[in-house]
Amino acid sequence: MGKDLFYGTIEHSGFAVPDLEAAIRFFTEVLGFKLLFQAEPQQKDDDSLRDYFGVHPRSVAYGAFLEYGGKKIELVQWDSPDNREIALKPSEAGCAHLAITVKDLQAAAAYLAQQPGVRVRAFCPLGFVYAVTPWGMEIQLLEKIEF
């Protein structure tokens, strides 16, 4: 039993964003993701958001699902009385990144470097480069990865 209960697939990955509409525009217009679904704002008059998600019970969640290359991501904006603005460094626990494959690493990095608010880091000799979105999300670009 135990681990046999799990299917062995990842359904989606979720990312908190400070501005859902801006993040959707970036992912769809700049990166070519497809918007699958945008939910109505979720707000409760009881403690269920705290119980379900571990957030302040008077939070409001705005969410959307997007697809890229057959994989889904969830973007969620939380408006909460106790939100803090913190930017985790890539070396800190809890920091995450999204890795996407591109046809031409140099061209993709150059394209992203031209986008307002995007910062592209130095190319890694291992064959990838990181771009940081206007809100601080880490996106790794690579042509292909094999293990």
Buried (B, 14 or more C-beta within 10 A) or exposed (E): EEEEEEEEEEEEEEBBBBBBEBBBEBBBEBBEBEBEEBEEEBEBEEEEBBEEBEBBBBBBBBBBBBBBEEBBBBBBBBBBEEEEEEEEEEEEEEEEBBEBBBEEBEEBBEBBEEBEEBEBBEBEEEEBBBBBBBBBBBBBBBEEEEE
